[in-house]
Amino acid sequence: MPFSKEPLFTHGQTPRTAVLYCNLGTPDAPTAAAVRRYLAEFLSDQRVVEIPRLLWLLILHGIILRFRPAKSAAKYASIWTPEGSPLKIGTEKQAKLLQGWLGEQGEKVVVRWAMRYGSTSIASQLDALKAEGVTRVLVLPAYPQYSATTTASLFDAVYTWASKIRSIPELRFVNHYHDHPAYIEALAESVRNYWLGQTRPDVLVMSFHGVPERTLALGDQYHCECFKTARLLAEALGLSKDQYKVTFQSRLGRAKWLEPYTEPTLIAMAQAGVQRVDVVCPGFTSDCLETLEEINMEAREAFLHAGGKVFGYIPCLNHDPAGITALGAVAQQHLAGWNTQELADPRLLAASRAAALALGAKQ
């Protein structure tokens, strides 16, 4: 297999370190055509849909991509902003703030962002970093809880890029940070701030993105990590077991997914006499379609229609300072061992270059 054309190695160059902050992705526009392109890439990933390939491709191209894009485009249009996709805007801003936070800690690193699906791909950002002379890359997912459907798929994209590169940078991966103290405290602070000056809910619902239930039996730790995040957050907030509930949202298809499902649970709670709920989504670092439309619009309407009186949505961490601090603390932990606090001595680099040239190096 031929390797991709890449910048030639230059002897004596300063080692550079980068953090690549990666999120899931978003269509380029809230249109059926743009959503169709995005869904075709997303739902073709065998990490995302683990059913026989040929059968799934027939379903995907014969049914889903014919009917779902228009419906999904309308949902995206309901949350779209003049600047574009909320997820893209939020992820870009987080990366910029993370760069500033790490710089304040003395870390001489560059921070970039990328999407697993759609524009600003992981491969394109890694190409750009390599062209800038980056020799070490820490891959930081926007997913606090590990799942093969998200985290592993993201790593697949990095491995695929690396398989086509002759000189691969040093690579490190953050698998998860679902129980990192800074992440838990950032979540707790966001909830406390939301509760300031208002009545607390009867129940705090912690809604995580769902995955097929069979993934749990196959060894995926996502379910356990979601419940650990919820338990730690409840402890930080001083909640008893009857004051919070864990649910799973965004079910796709007819297969059984992790339960309980978010919207049916909210309806049942309202019908049982629960008057006031707040919903927080601890598995999402940035607000997106699944939080802004599915929770704050659809789930809100379902709860109130079923007899609930007050529905509160607690935004994701987004660019909250505590959230950026949490991402920074996770990044710093995984940068340990790489010299990112000091620049290499120019004299030593020059001597190394001279020695290499004397041995016949071209650059």
Secondary structure, 3 states (H helix, E strand, C coil): CCCCCCCCCCCCCCCEEEEEEEEEECCCCCCHHHHHHHHHHHCCCCCCCCCCHHHHHHHHHHHHHHHHHHHHHHHHHHHCECCECHHHHHHHHHHHHHHHHHHHCCCCEEEEEEEEECCCEHHHHHHHHHHCCEEEEEEEECCCCCCHHHHHHHHHHHHHHHCCCCCCCEEEECCCCCCCHHHHHHHHHHHHHHHCCCCCCCEEEEEEECCECHHHHCCCCHHHHHHHHHHHHHHHHCCCHHHEEEEEECCCCCCCECCCEHHHHHHHHHHCCCCEEEEECCCCCCCCHHHHHHHHHHHHHHHHHCCCCEEEEECCCCCCHHHHHHHHHHHHHHHCCCCCCCCCCHHHHHHHHHHHHHCCCCC
